[in-house]
Amino acid sequence: MEEAIIGKKYIILDDKKGTGCFVDKEDARDLPYDEMALGAPAVDWTKGYDVERELGIKVKIKNQDGSSSCVGQGFSYYAGVINSAEIGHYIEISAKGFYSQIALPGGGAYIRDGAKLLVNWGALLEIVLASYDGGNPPTEKFMLDKSWITPELVRTAQTLQGKEYRTITAASNMDMFASAIQNNLGVVGGVSGSNNNTWGGNEPKAPKSGESTWGHCLYFGKFGVDSLGKFISTPNSWGERKIDDLHRDGWQKFREDYFNDKFMFNPWTITDKPNFSMSPETQKIVEQNEKKVIIESEGIGRKGIIIGGKLRSISKDRAAEACLYTLANNKLGSFVSSRQFDEMIKGDNF
């Protein structure tokens, strides 16, 4: 067991499992999701919903280790899933990009702040801003560092902005929660946990009366019913994917007790807006070249276009240093910088 200070709480962590999620303060300006769900089809628990199956993707499991970055981890999952619905494949989004900007003094964050950041600021890809320290799970200090912020990256992040965020006010309504997952490609919300030795497996148990609890933020992207009853599920962000007969995808399942005992709090949904599209000028250049190309971020201070590894200038007064799109079959893909592109092993994607 390891002792840690999470935000203003002194707790004991099981297996170095980091937490760091705080209950949002009430804000009358929040837009509720519940009223939008009134006209939606009833949830079919038997049929269920699986965002990986729906989009044909495999979500990469994240590992926040002992950091308190769970809110950043949750929204980086959500942003990656939403982006994959548009581009056709999953690309990991930086959790550090979120957490370093919304972290509270002492660590942890409010879930609303993650939703607001995704809409008002956007997101960065993991290959642009790493959430792992030299490939290793991050420390809190590493995740809090904001020296990466530059005008170029701020403009690039705008490409992956969401359109709107809404709160599910009936957080203990499991049907409402499932409806939101199905209609919004997932939900990011908080759960109250306790050190009951179940978080290392695929079936976390709700806290019992009198137990000390902590808050953890999760992305939920699936729901259904199995031999143990109804569930919603999450990949969590503790670096593990344990496969068994009841959890063939390795996602953790949360059961009705979490809802009945009101241990779910502050769930949020995101409505996406399209990534920036190409200008007619760039589209014409692309159509004239059979090979896949690398182009810079359009609409946010673009500077040029890379074709065959060489810069073809569009804006002569600016150098090609902003992050670049990968364009393949007219679908926007991953971002890389000019330097990263030069260092990358070129394969089918280029």
C-alpha positions as CSV (number, residue, x, y, z in Angstrom):
1,M,0.0,0.0,0.0
2,E,1.3,3.5,-0.7
3,E,0.3,6.7,1.0
4,A,-0.4,9.8,-1.0
5,I,-2.0,13.2,-0.8
6,I,-4.6,13.6,-3.5
7,G,-5.9,17.2,-3.7
8,K,-6.8,18.0,0.0
9,K,-7.4,14.4,0.9
10,Y,-5.0,12.1,2.6
11,I,-5.7,8.6,1.5
12,I,-4.2,5.2,1.0
13,L,-3.9,4.1,-2.6
14,D,-4.3,0.5,-3.7
15,D,-1.5,-0.6,-6.0
16,K,-0.5,3.0,-6.7
17,K,-3.9,3.7,-8.3
18,G,-4.1,7.4,-8.8
19,T,-7.3,9.4,-8.3
20,G,-7.8,13.1,-8.5
21,C,-11.4,13.9,-9.4
22,F,-13.5,16.5,-7.5
23,V,-17.2,17.1,-7.5
24,D,-18.1,20.0,-9.8
25,K,-19.4,23.2,-8.2
26,E,-22.9,24.0,-9.3
27,D,-23.2,26.4,-12.2
28,A,-26.6,27.6,-13.5
29,R,-25.0,28.1,-16.9
30,D,-24.5,24.4,-17.4
31,L,-26.6,22.9,-20.3
32,P,-28.4,19.7,-19.3
33,Y,-28.3,16.6,-21.5
34,D,-31.4,15.0,-19.9
35,E,-34.0,17.1,-21.8
36,M,-32.3,16.1,-25.1
37,A,-32.7,12.4,-24.3
38,L,-36.5,12.6,-23.8
39,G,-37.2,12.0,-27.5
40,A,-34.4,9.4,-28.0
41,P,-35.2,5.7,-28.5
42,A,-35.4,3.6,-25.3
43,V,-32.2,1.9,-24.3
44,D,-32.0,-1.8,-25.4
45,W,-29.8,-3.4,-22.7
46,T,-29.9,-6.8,-24.4
47,K,-28.6,-5.4,-27.6
48,G,-26.2,-3.1,-25.7
49,Y,-23.7,-0.7,-27.2
50,D,-19.9,-1.0,-27.8
51,V,-18.1,2.1,-29.1
52,E,-15.1,0.0,-30.3
53,R,-17.4,-2.3,-32.3
54,E,-19.5,0.6,-33.5
55,L,-16.5,2.6,-34.9
56,G,-14.3,-0.4,-35.8
57,I,-11.5,0.8,-33.5
58,K,-9.4,-0.5,-30.6
59,V,-8.9,2.0,-27.8
60,K,-5.4,2.0,-26.4
61,I,-5.4,1.6,-22.6
62,K,-3.8,4.6,-20.8
63,N,-1.7,4.5,-17.6
64,Q,-1.8,7.5,-15.3
65,D,0.2,5.6,-12.7
66,G,0.4,7.6,-9.4
67,S,-0.5,11.0,-11.0
68,S,-3.8,12.6,-10.3
69,S,-4.5,13.2,-13.9
70,C,-7.7,11.1,-14.3
71,V,-9.8,14.0,-15.6
72,G,-7.2,14.6,-18.4
73,Q,-7.1,10.8,-19.1
74,G,-10.9,10.6,-19.3
75,F,-11.2,13.4,-21.8
76,S,-8.3,12.2,-23.9
77,Y,-10.1,8.9,-24.4
78,Y,-13.3,10.8,-25.3
79,A,-11.5,13.1,-27.7
80,G,-9.8,10.2,-29.4
81,V,-13.0,8.3,-29.8
82,I,-14.9,11.3,-31.2
83,N,-12.1,12.1,-33.6
84,S,-12.0,8.4,-34.8
85,A,-15.7,8.7,-35.8
86,E,-14.6,11.4,-38.3
87,I,-11.3,10.1,-39.6
88,G,-12.0,6.4,-39.6
89,H,-9.3,5.2,-37.2
90,Y,-8.2,5.7,-33.6
91,I,-5.3,8.1,-32.7
92,E,-4.4,8.6,-29.1
93,I,-5.0,12.1,-27.7
94,S,-2.7,13.7,-25.1
95,A,-3.9,13.5,-21.5
96,K,-1.2,16.0,-20.5
97,G,-2.7,18.6,-22.8
98,F,-5.8,18.6,-20.7
99,Y,-4.6,18.0,-17.2
100,S,-1.7,20.4,-17.2
101,Q,-4.1,23.3,-17.9
102,I,-6.9,22.4,-15.5
103,A,-5.1,20.9,-12.5
104,L,-6.0,22.3,-9.1
105,P,-3.4,23.4,-6.5
106,G,-2.4,20.1,-4.8
107,G,-3.5,18.0,-7.8
108,G,-6.7,16.7,-9.3
109,A,-9.3,18.6,-11.3
110,Y,-13.0,19.3,-11.8
111,I,-14.6,17.2,-14.6
112,R,-16.4,20.3,-16.0
113,D,-13.1,22.0,-16.6
114,G,-12.0,19.1,-18.9
115,A,-15.3,19.4,-20.9
116,K,-14.9,23.1,-21.2
117,L,-11.3,22.8,-22.4
118,L,-12.2,20.3,-25.1
119,V,-14.8,22.7,-26.5
120,N,-13.0,26.1,-25.9
121,W,-9.4,25.0,-26.6
122,G,-9.4,21.6,-28.3
123,A,-7.0,18.7,-28.0
124,L,-3.5,17.6,-29.1
125,L,-2.4,14.2,-30.3
126,E,-0.2,12.1,-28.1
127,I,2.6,12.1,-30.7
128,V,2.6,15.9,-30.5
129,L,2.5,16.1,-26.7
130,A,3.5,13.0,-24.8
131,S,1.7,12.0,-21.6
132,Y,4.4,9.5,-20.9
133,D,7.8,10.5,-19.4
134,G,10.4,8.9,-21.7
135,G,7.9,6.2,-22.5
136,N,7.2,5.5,-18.8
137,P,4.0,6.2,-16.9
138,P,4.0,9.8,-15.7
139,T,4.6,11.4,-12.4
140,E,2.4,14.2,-11.2
141,K,5.2,16.7,-11.7
142,F,5.6,15.6,-15.4
143,M,1.8,15.9,-16.0
144,L,1.6,19.4,-14.4
145,D,4.4,20.9,-16.6
146,K,3.1,23.5,-19.0
147,S,6.3,24.6,-20.7
148,W,5.0,22.8,-23.9
149,I,2.5,25.6,-24.5
150,T,3.3,27.6,-27.7
151,P,1.1,29.7,-30.0
152,E,1.6,27.1,-32.7
153,L,0.3,24.2,-30.5
154,V,-2.6,26.4,-29.2
155,R,-3.7,27.0,-32.8
156,T,-3.3,23.3,-33.7
157,A,-5.4,22.2,-30.7
158,Q,-8.3,24.2,-32.2
159,T,-8.6,21.6,-35.0
160,L,-10.0,19.0,-32.5
161,Q,-12.4,21.2,-30.6
162,G,-15.8,19.9,-29.6
163,K,-18.9,21.9,-30.3
164,E,-20.8,21.7,-27.0
165,Y,-20.7,20.0,-23.6
166,R,-23.7,19.0,-21.5
167,T,-24.2,17.6,-18.0
168,I,-26.4,14.6,-17.1
169,T,-28.2,15.9,-14.1
170,A,-29.8,12.6,-13.3
171,A,-26.4,11.0,-12.6
172,S,-27.9,8.0,-10.8
173,N,-30.3,7.1,-13.7
174,M,-28.6,4.2,-15.3
175,D,-30.9,4.2,-18.4
176,M,-30.1,7.9,-18.9
177,F,-26.4,7.3,-18.6
178,A,-26.6,4.4,-21.2
179,S,-28.6,6.6,-23.5
180,A,-26.0,9.3,-23.3
181,I,-23.2,6.8,-24.1
182,Q,-25.1,5.5,-27.1
183,N,-26.0,8.9,-28.5
184,N,-22.7,10.7,-27.8
185,L,-20.0,8.1,-28.4
186,G,-19.5,7.9,-24.7
187,V,-19.6,9.8,-21.4
188,V,-16.9,11.1,-19.0
189,G,-18.0,11.1,-15.4
190,G,-16.8,10.7,-11.8
191,V,-17.1,7.7,-9.6
192,S,-16.7,7.4,-5.8
193,G,-14.3,4.6,-4.9
194,S,-12.8,3.1,-1.8
195,N,-9.8,0.9,-1.1
196,N,-11.8,-2.3,-1.1
197,N,-9.2,-4.3,-3.1
198,T,-11.5,-4.7,-6.2
199,W,-10.0,-1.9,-8.4
200,G,-7.2,-4.1,-9.7
201,G,-9.8,-6.4,-11.4
202,N,-12.6,-5.9,-13.9
203,E,-15.5,-5.6,-11.3
204,P,-14.9,-2.6,-9.0
205,K,-17.3,-2.8,-6.0
206,A,-19.1,0.3,-4.7
207,P,-18.0,1.6,-1.3
208,K,-19.6,0.3,1.8
209,S,-21.1,2.5,4.5
210,G,-18.4,4.1,6.7
211,E,-15.5,3.5,4.2
212,S,-13.3,6.4,3.2
213,T,-13.9,7.4,-0.4
214,W,-12.1,9.2,-3.1
215,G,-13.1,10.5,-6.6
216,H,-11.9,9.0,-9.9
217,C,-12.8,10.2,-13.4
218,L,-13.5,7.7,-16.2
219,Y,-14.5,7.5,-19.8
220,F,-17.5,5.1,-20.4
221,G,-18.1,3.8,-23.9
222,K,-20.1,0.6,-23.6
223,F,-23.2,-0.8,-21.9
224,G,-25.1,-4.0,-21.9
225,V,-26.3,-6.9,-19.8
226,D,-24.6,-10.2,-19.0
227,S,-25.0,-13.1,-16.5
228,L,-24.4,-10.7,-13.6
229,G,-26.9,-8.1,-14.8
230,K,-26.7,-4.6,-16.4
231,F,-23.4,-2.8,-16.7
232,I,-21.6,0.2,-18.2
233,S,-17.9,-0.2,-18.9
234,T,-14.7,1.8,-19.0
235,P,-11.1,1.1,-20.1
236,N,-10.0,3.0,-17.0
237,S,-6.5,4.7,-17.1
238,W,-4.4,2.3,-14.9
239,G,-2.6,0.6,-17.7
240,E,-4.2,-2.8,-17.5
241,R,-6.5,-4.8,-19.9
242,K,-7.4,-8.1,-18.1
243,I,-9.2,-10.6,-20.4
244,D,-11.6,-13.2,-19.1
245,D,-14.9,-14.8,-20.2
246,L,-17.0,-12.0,-18.7
247,H,-14.7,-9.2,-19.9
248,R,-13.5,-10.2,-23.3
249,D,-12.5,-6.6,-24.1
250,G,-10.6,-6.1,-20.8
251,W,-12.8,-3.1,-19.8
252,Q,-14.0,-2.7,-16.3
253,K,-17.8,-3.1,-15.6
254,F,-19.8,-0.9,-13.2
255,R,-23.1,-2.5,-12.0
256,E,-26.4,-1.1,-10.8
257,D,-25.2,-0.8,-7.2
258,Y,-23.0,2.2,-8.3
259,F,-26.2,3.9,-9.6
260,N,-28.6,2.8,-6.9
261,D,-26.3,4.0,-4.1
262,K,-25.5,7.2,-6.0
263,F,-21.7,6.7,-6.4
264,M,-21.7,8.2,-9.9
265,F,-21.3,12.0,-10.2
266,N,-20.9,14.8,-12.7
267,P,-21.2,12.9,-16.0
268,W,-20.7,15.0,-19.1
269,T,-21.2,14.5,-22.8
270,I,-19.5,16.2,-25.8
271,T,-21.0,17.1,-29.2
272,D,-18.3,17.1,-31.8
273,K,-17.8,19.6,-34.6
274,P,-16.0,18.8,-37.9
275,N,-12.2,19.2,-38.1
276,F,-11.1,22.1,-40.2
277,S,-11.4,21.2,-43.9
278,M,-9.0,22.0,-46.7
279,S,-9.1,25.2,-48.7
280,P,-9.8,24.9,-52.4
281,E,-6.2,25.9,-53.0
282,T,-4.8,22.9,-51.1
283,Q,-7.5,20.5,-52.4
284,K,-6.3,21.3,-55.9
285,I,-2.7,20.5,-55.1
286,V,-3.7,17.3,-53.4
287,E,-5.8,16.1,-56.4
288,Q,-2.8,16.7,-58.7
289,N,-0.6,14.3,-56.7
290,E,-1.3,10.5,-56.5
291,K,0.9,10.0,-53.4
292,K,-0.3,10.6,-50.0
293,V,0.8,13.9,-48.7
294,I,1.5,15.8,-45.5
295,I,-0.3,19.2,-45.2
296,E,-0.2,21.7,-42.5
297,S,-3.1,22.7,-40.2
298,E,-5.7,24.6,-42.4
299,G,-7.6,27.6,-41.1
300,I,-5.3,28.1,-38.1
301,G,-2.3,29.8,-39.5
302,R,-1.3,27.3,-42.1
303,K,2.1,27.9,-43.7
304,G,2.8,25.4,-46.4
305,I,2.3,21.9,-47.8
306,I,4.8,19.0,-47.8
307,I,4.7,16.8,-50.9
308,G,7.3,14.0,-51.3
309,G,9.2,15.3,-48.3
310,K,9.7,18.8,-49.8
311,L,7.9,22.0,-48.7
312,R,5.7,23.6,-51.3
313,S,5.1,27.1,-49.9
314,I,1.6,28.5,-49.7
315,S,2.3,31.4,-47.3
316,K,5.7,32.7,-48.2
317,D,6.1,34.8,-45.1
318,R,5.9,31.9,-42.7
319,A,8.1,28.8,-42.2
320,A,6.7,25.3,-42.1
321,E,7.0,24.7,-38.3
322,A,3.3,24.2,-37.2
323,C,1.9,20.7,-36.7
324,L,0.9,18.9,-39.9
325,Y,-2.0,16.8,-40.9
326,T,-1.6,13.4,-42.4
327,L,-3.9,13.2,-45.3
328,A,-4.8,9.8,-46.6
329,N,-7.8,9.2,-49.0
330,N,-9.1,12.7,-48.1
331,K,-9.4,11.8,-44.4
332,L,-7.6,13.9,-41.8
333,G,-5.3,11.8,-39.6
334,S,-2.5,12.2,-37.2
335,F,-0.6,15.4,-36.5
336,V,3.2,15.5,-36.6
337,S,5.7,18.4,-36.6
338,S,8.1,19.0,-39.4
339,R,10.9,17.6,-37.2
340,Q,8.9,14.5,-36.2
341,F,8.0,13.8,-39.8
342,D,11.7,13.8,-40.8
343,E,12.5,11.4,-38.0
344,M,9.6,9.0,-38.6
345,I,10.0,5.7,-40.4
346,K,8.0,6.2,-43.5
347,G,5.5,3.4,-44.3
348,D,2.0,3.0,-45.8
349,N,0.7,6.1,-44.0
350,F,3.1,8.3,-45.9
